Amino acid sequence: MSWPTVALYPGDFKVINITVVGGEKLTDATWRIEGAVKDIASFTSAEKLCLHKVYSIRNREVSDTTPHLFICGDNYDSGDTLELGNYTGLGTVAIQIVIPEDAEPNHYSGYLRLYSGGKVVASLPIKIDVRRPKAKVIFDDVSQFPEDRETLWGGSFMGWGVELWWRDVAQAGYDVDSLMQVMNKTGLDPWAILLSGNYQVIYLHDTDLRMGISGALPKILDSNLSIVALYDGGFEYSLISSEVYTEWSEIALIGVAENFNKEHPISKGVKCVPALGGLGLAVHEDAEIVATAISYDDPSGSAVFIATYEAEGGGRFIAIGDSNIFDCARTPDFTWYYLWRNYEVEVASIDSAKLAVNILDYAVSRPERPQQPQQPQQPQQQQPQMVLVWQVLSAISLPAAFAMLALALYYRSKWKRLAYRY
């Protein structure tokens, strides 16, 4: 999977800008997309492949290098051939790969080739495998502070990115969509997308929701839709579940989580994950503790780090005390250096990738709710049907019908004579 976006599942996309540098003069230069891949790949007519946000920092306007939105789709499809004419030196070409929503699992391969005078002078292979996902996940990159927006394809000006997490769960079979990108594509508001029924999991990564905005989230759990919440500054005041919520603390939870509930499915194969600035969780009633973490700043300040709760409506709520676990702390080298540099603690390995997949496996493996037994219907009594003469006649041959009719007339006249005689 190449960056900046993952293109594995129906509805996924990728935009690519290719630069060719050469000293020879190209005659009647033509780009062509060849092979089966041209069913999903085309040249794009978009003036820009993406949009960038501009922030005001210390009275200066600074452009975020991370794309805010990507521009692609059928409206920008320019076909599989692009004629450039005669030119020398630097040349660029932009293509888009858009997997249709109704695409079946398939392997698409082909080439992007540059022709000069009818001969191939450059060739680039393209291979795309389209799979059927286990489930669809919507990633909330809308309810965040603009300068701290954490996206699937990389961090914003001040935020971290979750591109490694995206790769981990995509390879495990999960189709993750950006809420911002879906809004731009469909024109729908965020809640219409979250409640559309197209997604099985809502993923809230360091989301900056407030109590008033997040009031609908408990009702979402009761509609058999799961929520994964990774807390951080600003998000801790959003009450998603009264059974699991964050506890306010002046000291951030910086350390590791090594004490896992081995009976919980999320803990399978997970021994150690980092907690870099996390929050402790308060667990009540029917919620279940998955893991606790220790803090190197205050060893006595260990706290619940991961917990789950299953709502009556079937939705599962998975709460993690720190969103950094799947962005900056997803990189083992960074985690090792940070903890060794600040606390002289060496963490040889982490299982963040395994934990990421386990969380979604648990979120979508909800038990089926028993259906209400249906009352047996009383069989309707059939009314006696009158057999008409034409129905009888249609069941026998025409000569036999005439014979029966003649006999009936004969005996009728005979009965009349007998009745008249007596």
Secondary structure, DSSP 4 states (H G I P E B T S, - for coil): --SSS---STT-EEEEEEEEEEEEEEEEEEEEEEEGGGGTEEEB--S-SEE--EEEETTEEEE-SS-SEE--SGGGB--SEEEEEEEEEEEEEEEEEE--TTPPSEEEEEEEEEEETTEEEEEEEEEEEE---SEEEEE--SSS-GGG-EETTEE-SSS---HHHHHHHHHTTEEEEEHHHHHHHH---HHHHHTSSS-SEEEEES----TTGGGGHHHHHTTT-EEEEE--TTTTT--S-SSEEEPP-SS-EEEEEEEE-TTSGGGTT---EEEEEE--EEE-TT-EEEEEEEESS-GGG-EEEEEEEE-TTS-EEEEES-GGGGTGGGSHHHHHHHHHHHH--------HHHHHHHHHHHHH-PPPPPPPPPPPPPPPPPPPPPPPHHHHHTTS-HHHHHHHHHHHHHHHHHHHHHHHH-
